[in-house]
Amino acid sequence: GRFFVYLSLFTSAMLGLVLSDNLLSVFIFWELMGFCSYSLIGFYYEKEGAGNASMKAFMTTRVGDVFFLLGILSLWSVVGSVTFVDIYKAIGSGAFNNVYALGIPLATFAGFSIFMGTMGKSAQVPLQVWLPDAMWGPTPCSALIHAATMVAAGVYLSLRMFPLMELGHLLPFIAIIGGITAFGAATIALVQTDIKAVLAYSTISQLGYMVIGIGVGSYNASFMHLITHAV
């Protein structure tokens, strides 16, 4: 029963995230997914490895989430709203011109902070360490959460915030991170003996490809790859 409660809650949170029209509700569902992920990775709580893996996943993704929240707050300070449509309008009208935070352009600061959320959730270097350990969970949740849907949420967020990333001149940085992730994880996957570890590293590699797509400005191809990979 516990397993099905967590899995149903996770699926609900995923749908909520996709249907959200503003960053605040995205963040709420994002955290709910993080909690369900933690609960499902540590589902076999009598195994010490599963408990350690769930804590590792929770704490690693929290690093990205703190930055994500910081990015939402910095956007709200300028736009006065966190809905996607209002943010796009503000970018189009030049509301971010000559606005600085900590001595750097606010668009760059906010874009980087939100991309840090992507790095945590979508297991990009250097926050990729939690995903292989996430395979301690039951196989159905490994397949659904840690190989198909939840890890794509970070890429989805970056796709939604692409105009901000472009405005902040972050695309070369995003492409480099994606490239390192795609190549590094694929190389590690070659020497794995556990089939779920192969799945984990191949997933990280494919997420790296999606992030490269965003980084080179080809967000249509990135989104297409996100959908085909999830299917």
C-alpha positions as CSV (number, residue, x, y, z in Angstrom):
1,G,0.0,0.0,0.0
2,R,2.8,2.4,0.9
3,F,4.4,1.9,-2.5
4,F,1.2,2.7,-4.4
5,V,0.6,5.8,-2.3
6,Y,4.0,7.2,-3.1
7,L,3.8,6.2,-6.7
8,S,0.4,7.8,-7.2
9,L,1.4,11.0,-5.3
10,F,4.5,11.2,-7.5
11,T,2.4,10.8,-10.7
12,S,0.0,13.5,-9.5
13,A,2.9,15.9,-8.7
14,M,4.4,15.3,-12.1
15,L,1.1,16.1,-13.8
16,G,0.8,19.2,-11.6
17,L,4.3,20.4,-12.6
18,V,3.5,20.0,-16.3
19,L,0.2,21.8,-16.0
20,S,1.5,24.7,-13.9
21,D,1.5,28.2,-15.5
22,N,3.8,29.8,-12.9
23,L,7.1,29.1,-11.3
24,L,5.8,29.0,-7.7
25,S,3.4,26.1,-8.3
26,V,6.1,24.4,-10.4
27,F,8.4,24.7,-7.4
28,I,5.8,23.2,-5.0
29,F,5.2,20.2,-7.3
30,W,8.9,19.9,-7.9
31,E,9.5,19.6,-4.1
32,L,6.6,17.1,-3.8
33,M,8.3,15.0,-6.5
34,G,11.6,15.2,-4.6
35,F,9.9,13.9,-1.5
36,C,8.3,11.0,-3.4
37,S,11.6,10.2,-5.0
38,Y,13.3,10.1,-1.6
39,S,10.5,7.8,-0.2
40,L,10.7,5.4,-3.1
41,I,14.5,5.1,-3.3
42,G,14.5,4.3,0.4
43,F,11.4,2.0,0.1
44,Y,13.4,-1.1,1.3
45,Y,14.3,0.7,4.5
46,E,15.7,-2.4,6.1
47,K,18.6,-2.2,3.6
48,E,21.3,0.2,4.7
49,G,22.3,1.0,1.1
50,A,18.7,2.1,0.2
51,G,18.6,4.5,3.2
52,N,21.9,6.0,2.3
53,A,20.9,6.3,-1.4
54,S,17.6,8.1,-0.5
55,M,19.5,10.6,1.8
56,K,22.1,11.2,-0.9
57,A,19.4,11.8,-3.6
58,F,17.5,14.2,-1.3
59,M,20.5,16.2,-0.2
60,T,22.0,16.5,-3.7
61,T,18.8,17.7,-5.3
62,R,18.3,20.1,-2.5
63,V,21.4,22.0,-3.6
64,G,19.8,22.7,-7.0
65,D,16.4,23.5,-5.4
66,V,17.8,26.2,-3.1
67,F,19.3,27.9,-6.2
68,F,16.0,27.4,-8.0
69,L,14.1,29.1,-5.2
70,L,16.7,32.0,-5.3
71,G,16.1,32.3,-9.1
72,I,12.3,32.5,-8.6
73,L,12.7,35.2,-5.9
74,S,15.1,37.3,-8.1
75,L,12.6,37.1,-11.0
76,W,9.7,38.1,-8.7
77,S,11.8,41.1,-7.5
78,V,11.9,42.5,-11.1
79,V,8.7,41.2,-12.8
80,G,6.4,41.3,-9.7
81,S,4.9,38.0,-10.9
82,V,6.1,34.5,-11.5
83,T,3.8,33.4,-14.2
84,F,5.5,32.3,-17.4
85,V,3.6,34.7,-19.6
86,D,4.5,37.7,-17.5
87,I,8.1,36.7,-17.4
88,Y,8.2,36.4,-21.2
89,K,6.5,39.8,-21.5
90,A,9.1,41.4,-19.1
91,I,12.0,39.9,-21.2
92,G,10.4,41.2,-24.4
93,S,9.9,44.7,-23.0
94,G,13.4,45.0,-21.7
95,A,12.6,45.0,-17.9
96,F,15.9,43.2,-17.2
97,N,18.1,45.8,-18.9
98,N,20.6,47.4,-16.5
99,V,19.3,45.4,-13.5
100,Y,22.1,43.8,-11.5
101,A,22.3,41.3,-8.6
102,L,25.6,40.9,-6.8
103,G,27.3,42.8,-9.5
104,I,26.2,40.5,-12.4
105,P,23.2,41.1,-14.7
106,L,20.0,39.9,-13.0
107,A,19.0,37.8,-16.1
108,T,22.3,35.9,-15.9
109,F,21.9,35.4,-12.1
110,A,18.3,34.2,-12.3
111,G,19.0,32.1,-15.4
112,F,22.0,30.4,-13.7
113,S,20.0,29.8,-10.5
114,I,17.1,28.2,-12.3
115,F,19.6,26.1,-14.4
116,M,21.1,24.9,-11.1
117,G,17.7,23.4,-10.4
118,T,17.9,21.6,-13.7
119,M,21.4,20.3,-12.8
120,G,20.1,18.9,-9.6
121,K,16.9,17.3,-10.8
122,S,18.2,16.2,-14.2
123,A,21.5,14.9,-12.8
124,Q,24.0,17.1,-14.7
125,V,27.7,17.3,-13.7
126,P,28.6,17.9,-10.9
127,L,25.2,17.0,-9.3
128,Q,24.9,13.7,-11.1
129,V,26.1,11.5,-8.2
130,W,22.6,10.7,-6.8
131,L,21.1,9.0,-9.9
132,P,23.1,5.7,-10.0
133,D,22.4,5.2,-6.3
134,A,18.7,5.9,-6.9
135,M,18.5,2.4,-8.5
136,W,18.2,1.0,-4.9
137,G,14.4,1.6,-5.2
138,P,11.9,-0.9,-6.6
139,T,12.3,-1.5,-10.3
140,P,8.9,0.1,-11.3
141,C,9.9,3.4,-9.7
142,S,13.4,3.2,-11.2
143,A,11.8,2.9,-14.6
144,L,9.2,5.6,-14.1
145,I,11.0,8.2,-12.0
146,H,14.7,7.7,-12.4
147,A,14.9,6.7,-16.1
148,A,11.9,8.4,-17.8
149,T,9.9,11.2,-16.2
150,M,11.1,12.9,-13.0
151,V,14.7,13.4,-14.3
152,A,13.2,15.1,-17.4
153,A,11.5,17.7,-15.2
154,G,14.8,19.7,-15.0
155,V,15.1,19.8,-18.8
156,Y,11.4,20.7,-19.1
157,L,12.0,23.7,-16.7
158,S,15.0,24.9,-18.8
159,L,12.8,24.6,-21.9
160,R,10.1,26.8,-20.3
161,M,12.7,29.3,-19.2
162,F,14.7,29.3,-22.5
163,P,14.2,33.0,-23.3
164,L,15.7,33.9,-19.9
165,M,18.7,31.6,-20.5
166,E,19.2,33.2,-23.8
167,L,18.9,36.7,-22.4
168,G,21.5,35.9,-19.7
169,H,24.0,34.6,-22.3
170,L,24.1,31.2,-20.5
171,L,23.7,29.0,-23.6
172,P,27.5,28.2,-24.1
173,F,27.8,27.3,-20.4
174,I,24.6,25.0,-20.7
175,A,26.0,23.3,-23.8
176,I,29.4,22.6,-22.1
177,I,27.7,21.1,-19.0
178,G,25.5,19.0,-21.2
179,G,28.5,17.8,-23.3
180,I,30.5,16.8,-20.3
181,T,27.5,15.0,-18.8
182,A,26.6,13.1,-22.0
183,F,30.2,12.0,-22.8
184,G,31.2,11.2,-19.2
185,A,28.1,9.2,-18.3
186,A,28.2,7.2,-21.6
187,T,31.8,6.3,-20.9
188,I,31.1,5.1,-17.4
189,A,28.1,3.1,-18.6
190,L,30.4,1.0,-20.8
191,V,32.1,-0.7,-17.8
192,Q,29.0,-1.3,-15.6
193,T,28.1,-4.9,-14.8
194,D,24.7,-4.2,-13.0
195,I,21.9,-3.7,-15.6
196,K,20.2,-1.0,-13.5
197,A,23.5,0.9,-13.3
198,V,23.7,0.8,-17.1
199,L,20.2,2.2,-17.2
200,A,21.1,5.0,-14.8
201,Y,24.3,6.1,-16.6
202,S,22.6,5.9,-20.1
203,T,19.8,8.0,-18.7
204,I,22.3,10.6,-17.4
205,S,23.9,10.6,-20.9
206,Q,20.6,11.1,-22.7
207,L,19.7,14.0,-20.3
208,G,23.1,15.5,-21.2
209,Y,22.1,15.4,-24.9
210,M,18.8,17.2,-24.1
211,V,20.8,19.9,-22.2
212,I,23.2,20.2,-25.2
213,G,20.1,20.8,-27.4
214,I,19.0,23.7,-25.1
215,G,22.6,25.0,-25.0
216,V,23.0,25.2,-28.8
217,G,19.6,26.9,-29.1
218,S,17.8,23.9,-30.7
219,Y,15.1,23.6,-28.1
220,N,12.7,21.9,-30.5
221,A,15.1,19.0,-30.9
222,S,15.7,18.9,-27.2
223,F,12.0,18.7,-26.5
224,M,11.5,16.0,-29.1
225,H,14.3,14.0,-27.5
226,L,12.7,14.5,-24.1
227,I,9.4,13.0,-25.3
228,T,10.9,10.1,-27.2
229,H,13.2,9.2,-24.3
230,A,10.3,9.2,-21.8
231,V,8.2,7.0,-24.1
